[in-house]
């Protein structure tokens, strides 16, 4: 790309220590003073430079140097000494207030050798048409006494250029050192403009390439790529072109080291398809098992299939086994073959019989296979049969049983209850299916495949431990998943029938609020650390609207923020920060209730019977009537008291003595909505009685109220 103009780049003006900066480039620098107005200054700088040959150190005369700023371009020519200068370059404009500042400006200088090259008849002594360099002026004055820093500002740039009289030749070969035709070859500059492609070329039928007119004395790198982009390579390391100081009609020749192309793909190969699929029921006649790979497999002595067993090839590591009932279990002989592109491996077992069960084990062989880049085959988690044993059955004469109906049995007394996030044991039952010899149980964890976990189950039930119903996730410490089950009936010839319905097991236990710890910090601020029985979903757990502070009495609460601390191992906590007014401590009887919007990872809402925590017992109730020491009270008089903050129930005691040694009446669990007691039987006329009331909640019971007395009429 040619550049005949470069735009002035103003990277920024630092406003350190200033009380405001005017960034309007159209305004001059103004010194503000509270006493008088000072003259206007416009900072100017000087950019000087030198352009010379890097190899001969000879000055370049007549090069056109250009500098762009303020929407215009200034150009000068280098003199006999290769020197040039730009005077009165605006050094940025800003407002200085009661002092000085330091700032920098960055500019691009372009060197054009177009006219120079036209004047040189020997093409081997020409230069590139354009060069460019960046210079930074530091806006610090070099003039003594210039406190404003607006004069004597300088910057410099040097162009070291080289004549285009070098020819580079080389060759591109493949992994077998054979020439590669039509390969694309790129020459990269590593010194003047690092990373820029200087030349491109195509190789001939012998893999040769040639770059002419390359700079002397520079460092270059050479990369190559096959025409189909599947293979690539480069010279072992960038190299420096020596300076050619011989000025004649010959150009300097450089022989680059040979470039060997290698497989460019950096993704490990894997099996993308297996036919037949795991647990398929297939015909035993001329069965061919095919493994298809995501990339061509590299041919090595190990991949040979023509030598038979005992030669240390893939044939030794692939085992086809008979697992049926009609004869002794054992290994089945098989023929292996690759397709022409080495992307398919076929296995053809010999002597298969009907109504039988077989397996293919390639787990030892696959990791030994590599692609052209040397990357070994890796497991495809979505396919069963590559890094797991592949199972299949062959069709026979016995009827194939139908699909059973599977159901889950919930029996808490037998420890088969609903499961929380930690999982547990489930009991599964199914109906008897005609023609079934036995049953096989399958399980799927999360998004994985269904895998057989129990085979040849002869009863109509089975149990299994699901394992945890959560798993690690990068964005959150835990993530919910499900475990699914299916059952298949197996015929007398060991042929599986279709799968049953699917039973899905998930966390279906509601989370509960276990405890809350209130910790004071600062002035009138508390952190309420709520511990839950299960890990929670992050967003609703950090919404302060989902936490209701109840029974606040006269204290006013402000919720500041909620932070989920479930990342701590095995502890699922939310820290709610609150501030209070109209008090310095938490009131007696205070409680906090968690909204049903807070859910666990499986989406279960809070258990509404276990979503409230009461921090402390209520305060002692205050008695209301009859008045203390009242006399002439009727036998059907009603005893009343005032509500105690946070009380869930009350207890009333009556005694003939003030010490309550002999209690003649004691009633508990009086509803918190009923603040009175009437129709106490057994009281004797003319007798003085003493009474008191106690309030309770789940945190405990208050002290008894003060003791009052009354005398019956």
Secondary structure, 3 states (H helix, E strand, C coil): CCCCCCCCECCCCCCCCCCCCCCCCCCCEEEECCCCCCCEECCEEEEEEEEEECCCCCECCCCEEEEEECCEEEEEECCCCCEEEEEEEECCCCCEECCCCCCEEEEEEEEECHHHHHHCCCHHHCCCCEEEEEEEEECCCCCCCCCCCCCCEEEEEEEEECCCCEEEEEEEECCCCCECCCCEEEEEECCCCCCCEEEEEECCCCCEEEEEEECCCCEEEEEEECCCCCEEEECCCCEECCCCCCCCCCCEEEECCCEECEECCCCCCEEEEEECCCCEEECCCCCCEEEEECCCECCCHHHCCCCCCCCCCHHHHCEEEECCCCCCCEEECEEEEECCCCCEEEEEECCCCCCCEEEEECHHHHCCCEECCCCECECCCCCCCCCCCEEEEECCCCCCCCCCCEEEECEHHHCECCCCCCCCEEEEEECCCCCCCEEEEEEEECCCCCEEEEEEECCCEEEEECCCCEECCCCCCCEECCEEEEEEEECCCCCEEEECCCEEECCCCCCCEEEEEEEECCCCEEEEEEEECCCECHHHHCCHHHEEEECCCCCEEEEEEEEECCCCCCCEEEEEEEEEECCCCCCCCCEEEECCCCEECCCCECCCCCCEEECCCCCCCCEEECCCCEEEECCCCCEEECCCCCCCEEEEEEECCCCCCCEEEEEEEEECCCCEECCCCCCCCCCEEEEEEEEEECCEECCCCCCEEEEEC
